[in-house]
Amino acid sequence: MRKSKKIILYLALIYILLCSMAYFIQEKLIFLPTKLQEDYSYTFEFPFEEVFLATEDGATLNALHLKGDNPKGVILYFHGNAGDLSRWGPITNYFTNFNYDVIVMDYRTYGKSTGALSEEALYNDASLFYDYALTHYQEDKIVLYGRSLGTGLGTYLAAKNNPKKLILESPYYSIADEAKKRFPILPVKLILRYKLPNNEYIKDVSCPVIIFHGTKDKIVAYKSGLKLGNLVPKERLDFVTLEGGTHNNLKEFKEYHLALSKILE
């Protein structure tokens, strides 16, 4: 009997330890930033303006504003969880081919951006750049684009504002939903500090929504995108399935480019 109690006690302690570890290291699991020196100089072969915005809590956020001739509007782009603007600048320059300017920011702790991470801070920072976009473009010329982690910020802004369109690439239903799949034995609701509930905010989005998702995505399952899309009225949803697409190769598909050309025409 005593042996059984000891085993139960040990198992309980191990479980508590696992929960504690998950609580304290979750930022390292969700965010994979790379840093840039403050004096780093971007060297792109396309026109851009480097932007720094200060936040109310003292952080400094770095962004790129890519500009073309006679733009039809702007794409406010929220990138994935890895890398910095030295990588995402060339990736987002692709959208200038559709005669759109692009604004892409680095999150706190990424690239040259500073400040402490939190879900509230991410939302506030995204809103700050939406306001920045509004000083240069009319709201009906703003297209929100979120990729992977960034879909949480794009969806949040679309729910709180009135952009022209919301484009989501490889979106999750919610971070909590993803965490439950990866760590089914943990009390996710109690320990998760970053919920990014796309499933909640998508219900308040009134603009057209376009979702791109690959059927072979092993990072965010195709089913997650489908489940999120089911929350959008059919008349406002364009769900683009990319057969065989993974999490990082959707731009290799002709269907992706054709769909974007229609969406952004």
N, C-alpha and C positions, 0 to 999 in steps of 0.2 A: 504493500500500500504506500509506504514512504517512498519507495523507488518510483512508483507511478507519479506521485506528487512532484518529485524532483524533476522527472522528465517533463511534466506539464509546465513546471516553473521555468525550466531551461528553454523550452519551446516558446513560452510567452516572452521571455527576455529576448530571445533571438528575433521574434516578430516585432517587438518594440524597437529593437536596434535597426531592423530593416526599414521600419516606418520612419525612424529618425533620420537615417541616411538618405532615404528618398526625399524627405522634406528639405534637407539642407543642400543636396546636390542637384535638385531638379533644374536649376538654371543651367548647369553644365550639360544636362541632358537635352534641354530644349534649345538653348542658344549656343552657337558655335562661331563666335566672332573671331576675326583677325584684326589686328591693330595696325594703324599707320602712324608714323611720326607726324607731329604737328606741322612740320615744315615739308612734308611730302608733297611733291608736285605731280599732279595728274598729267599724263602726256597721251592725249587721245588725238586721233586723226579726224576729229569732227568738232564742230563748234559747241562750246559749252561755257557755262558760268558756274563758278564754285560759290556755294551759298553757305553761310553760317547763321543759324538762328539761335537766340538765347531763350531759355525757358525760365519760368517763374521761380523754379527751385535751383537755379544757378547752373544748369547743364548747358552745354553748347552742342548743337546738332549740325552735322555737316551733310550737305546735299549737293547734287549736280542738277543744273537746269540746262537741259539740252535744247537748243533752239534752231529752228529751220526757217526757211523763207515762206511767208504767207501761210502760217499754220491754221488748220481748221479748229484747233483746240489744243488741249494738253492732256497727257496721260500722267496721272499721279500714281506712281508705281511703288509698291511695297514688296521688297524682295524676300527671299527665303532666309533660312536660319544660319547660313554659312557664308563666309567671305565678307568683303567690304566693297566700297565703291570702285576700287581699282578693277574689280572683276565685274561688278554689276553695271558700270557705265557702258562698256561695249555691248553688253547683253541688251540693255534697254535702248541703245541707239537704234536698234532694229526698227523701233516703232516710228522713228522719224521718216521712214520710207513711206508711211501712210499720210505724210504731211501733218503730223502731230508733234508738238513739243513734248518733252518728257521732264518730269521732276521726280528724282529718286533720292531718298534719304538713307543715311546709315543710322541704325538704331543705337541707343546708348551702349557703350562699350565696344562698338564696331568702328573700325577705321579711325577717323579723327573725332568721332562723337564721344562726348563725356557724359557722366551722370550715372546715378544708380538706377538699375532696372527694377521695374515693377509693372504689373498689368495696367494700373492707372496711369503711370508715366507714359507707357506706350500709346495709350489712347490720347492722352493730352498732347504728346509729341506729334501724332498723326494729325490731330485737329489743328495744331499750329501750322503744319504744312498745307493743310486744306485752306486755312486763312491766307497763307502766303500765295497760294494759287489764285485765290479770289482777288488779290490785288493786281493780278496780271491778266485774268481771263474771266469772262462771264461764267456763271455757274453752269449754264446749260452747254458749256463747251468743255467741261471737266469730265474726263472718263477715269474712273478708279480701276486700278489693276492690282490684284493681290496674287502673289505666288506662294503656295505652300504656307509657311508661317505667316506671311504677309496677308493671306486671305482674311485673317482675323481682324486686321486693321482696316482693310478695304471694306469689309462688310459692316464694321462698326460705323465708319464714316458715312457709308451709303444709307444706313438706318437713321443717322442724325442729320443728314443734309439732303440736298436734291440734285445730285450729279446727273449727267446725261446717261451714263451706263455704268454697270459694275461688271468687271470681268474677273473671274476666279480661275486660276490655274492650279489643278491638283489640290482642291480644298478639303479640309477636314470638317467633320460634323461639329466637333468641339475638341479642345485639347483634353478635356476630361474623358471623352469617349475614346480617344486614342490611348490615353494612359491606362484605362481599364483593360484594353486589349493587351497591352504589353505587361501590365502588372496586376493581373486579376485577383491576387490574394491581398492586395493592399487597399486600405480604406481611402481611395482616391479623393472622394469629396472632402474628407477631413484634412488631408495633407497637401492638396494641390493649391499652389498660390497663383498659378496662371491657368485660367479656365478658358479664356478666349472663345466664348460660346457662339460660334457662327450660327448654330441652330436657333438661338434666341434672337439675335440681331437681324437675321435674314427675313424674319417675319415682318419687320418694320421697314423693309426696303421697298420703295415704290417705283424705282426706275427699272428698266430692262436688265435682266441678269443673264450673263453668258458664263457657262462652266465648261472648261476643258479638263478632261481626265483620261488617263491611259488605263487600259484594262489590265496591264501587267505591273501596275504601280505597287511596289512592295514597301514603300515608306508610308504613304497614305492610301489605303485600299480604295479601289474603284467604287466599292459599295458605299464608302463614306461620302463620296461626291454625289452618288445617286440619292442617298438618303437626305442629303442637304438640298438637292434639287427638288425633291418631292415637297419641300416646304414653300416653294415658289409657285404662284399661280401659273398654269401652263401658258397662258397668253403672254406672259412676260419673261418666260424662260427659253433660252436656247442652250440645250445640253449637247456638247460636241464630244462624242465618244471616239477615242483614238485607239483602234484595235492594235494590241501589241505594244502600246506606249507604256513607258516606265515613268518614274518620277522626274527624271532629268533629261528626257530626250524628245519632248513633244515638238520642239522646233524642227525636228528631222522629218516630220510628217507633212506631206503636201496638204492634207486636209486642214491642218492647223493654219497654214498660211492663207488658204482659200477662205476659210471661215473668218479670219481676221480682216481680210480685205473687204469682205461684205459688211462686217460689223463696224469697221472704221471708215467706210466709204462716205 
